[in-house]
Amino acid sequence: METYYDSRNKDVTLKIREIRKELPPFCNEFFIGIENRTTPLTRLAYAYDLRIFFDFVLSEIREFRSFNLDTFGLSELDKITQTHIESFLEYLNYYRFNGKEYKNDERAKARKLSTLRAFFKYFFNKNKLTSNVASKVPTPKIHEKEIIRLDVDEVAGLLDEVEGGERLTKRQQGYHKKTKMRDLALITLLVGTGIRVSECVGLDIEDLDFKNNSFTVTRKGGNRKILYFPEEVSDTLREYLQEDRLGSDAETPALFLSLQNKRLTVRAAELIVKKYSKLITPLKKITPHKLRSTYGTNLYRETQDIFVVAEVLGHKDVNTTKRHYAAMSEDILRSAAKVTVLREDKKGSK
């Protein structure tokens, strides 16, 4: 049977092929060349970014306005300057594409610059460009965002709200009778393990091991990892499964189902979290990723080990974890200084 990730990768691959038709023909060589060392989702992001870049080049840069997608070749790409790329980053602040308006913050611009660096580097390394101008463009300064997370009382309030549903609208309460255990199991698993929402909806029933209170999750890049869940998560999952996943007889092995007995989508899971969380913390705008941050915060407080947090959250680079929890690290260091005693007699002296 085709897995969730097989199906997703197939859909993504087909989408990439469609977008490649909106790029200069020589770009095909780039996508073929990077296939064995990138994931389909990474290539899809590259395709979207390059589509915007070439739309900018052909419509906004005066010397290239006489070209179109079919006539713009590698010799023209070699004429792209550092200033052109810097102008592109400025253009990303606000632009229109296919009738829609778009805005990009510093993180989005940094990601698109990363795409251009990979793109120019590929052809430069194959001696098809005289220089890699994208590598000379500095990365936009990224300001660290405050990590929004739920307090202990807010976590309890969220789970109580999912279980009770008293503050939902009349219409929502009608659906709540059918989806309560699914929603409770979903949110309990997210906040109790810190997995990504894509990892959560990709779970199959057979991925669960109640004997060891563990489950096997498919990480970014397709790697499989065994993680563990606490007893409360185990109890909630068991109760949900005993109710036969919304009482369905669906053939899909998916752990979480929609009312149509299909695997729950990432977007649907995000809306479930939003529906309940806005009832208890309307100002925090809680998302599945913020539930992940909540778990990471709690785990770091308990272990005070950034490497454990990085391993459980699936961060390939521990520096990513450090950046997220830098403020907490300062608190821990400050606390350590307060409890350190050098001479016992001095501790109590006045």
C-alpha positions, 0 to 999 in steps of 0.5 A, a space after each residue: 500500500 502506498 504510504 502517506 509520504 509516497 503519495 505526498 512525494 508523488 504529488 510534489 514531483 508532479 507539481 515541480 514538473 508543472 512549475 519547471 514549464 514556467 522556467 527557462 529550459 536550462 533550469 531542467 539541468 539544475 533540477 536533474 542534477 540536485 535530485 539525488 541530494 535533495 528532497 522533493 519538498 526542497 526542490 519544490 521550494 526551489 522551483 517556486 523561488 526561481 519562478 519568482 526570480 525569473 519573472 522579476 528578471 524578465 519584467 523588471 530588469 531593463 536589459 532583459 526585457 527583450 527576452 522570454 523564457 525560451 530565449 533566456 539562456 545561460 549566457 544571459 544568466 552570466 550577465 546577472 550582477 550582484 546589484 540585480 540580485 540585491 534589487 530582487 531582494 528589495 522587490 520581494 518586499 511587495 510584488 504581484 504575481 498571477 494577480 495576487 499580492 505578496 509580501 516577504 519578510 527577512 526570513 522569506 528573502 533569506 530563503 530565496 537568496 539561499 535558493 539563488 546561491 544553490 542555483 548559481 553555485 550549481 552552474 558555476 561548479 560545472 564551469 557554465 558561469 564565469 562567477 557565482 554572484 549570488 554568493 557575494 550577496 549578504 544574507 538579510 539580517 534576521 531578527 530573532 522572533 520571540 518564541 510564543 508558547 503555552 504556559 502550563 495552565 494554558 496547556 491544561 485549559 486547551 486540553 479541557 476545552 477540546 474535551 468539553 467544547 462548551 465554548 464552541 459555537 452551536 455548529 461546531 458543537 455538532 461536529 464536536 460530538 463526532 471529532 472530540 476524541 480525534 481532536 483530543 488525541 491529535 493535540 495531546 500528541 502534538 503538545 506531548 511529543 513536540 513532533 511537527 504537524 506534517 509528521 503527525 498527520 503522516 502517522 499510521 496506526 502501525 507506527 504506534 507501540 503501546 508496549 513501549 509507549 513509543 512511535 516511529 515518525 518519519 522526519 524531514 528527508 525521510 529518516 525514520 526515528 523512534 520517539 516516546 510519549 508519556 502515559 497521558 498521551 498513551 491513554 488518550 491515543 488508546 481511547 481514541 483508537 478504541 472508538 475506532 477513529 471516528 467509528 469509521 471502517 476506513 481502509 486507510 492505515 492513517 492514524 488521524 482521519 477526516 470526517 470523510 474517512 481520509 487521512 487528515 491533511 496538514 491544513 486541517 490539523 492546523 485549523 483544529 488547533 486554531 479552533 480550540 486555542 483561540 478560545 483560551 489564548 486569542 492573543 497568542 495565535 497558537 499553531 501546531 508549531 507553537 505547541 512544538 515550541 511549548 514541548 521543547 521549552 518544557 523538555 529543556 527545563 526538565 533536562 537542561 540539555 540542549 542536545 537532548 532537545 535537538 535530538 527529540 525535535 529532529 533539529 539537524 543542527 544543534 545551533 538551531 535549537 540554541 537560537 530558539 532557547 537562548 533566553 532560557 539558557 541565560 535563565 539557567 546560567 543565572 540560576 546556576 550562579 545563584 546556587 553555587 556556593 564557594 565557602 559555606 561560612 560566607 553564604 550565611 554571613 551578614 
